[in-house]
Amino acid sequence: MKKFYSVLGSILGFLIILLYAFKNLQALIGFEFDGMEDILGYFNLVQQYLVYALAGLAGMEFVAGKKLIAAIFFIILAFVVVSTFFPDVVNSVM
């Protein structure tokens, strides 16, 4: 299972670097076309979620085989995902 997490983490890391490279290239060169702002907005959103996914995969790879630590990690990961994707749920509870 660790190998599976490692492969997924490598793919996500590669995608994150590609997004950063595209955004930095656009900032340095300044190429523009119709819809560029929308595309960059989507890239920022996807990039944020890819970073969460990569951190989650790295954590799952670390806790693989350690049941108690894995349970604590999954609770923390669930809190981060719920509070990120559904902030109204957290606001209604608090």
Buried (B, 14 or more C-beta within 10 A) or exposed (E): EEEEBEEBBEEBBEBBEEBEEBBEEBEEEEEEEEEEEEEBEEBEEEBEEBBBBBBBBBBBBBBEEEEEEBEEBBEEBEEEBEEEEEEEEEEEEE
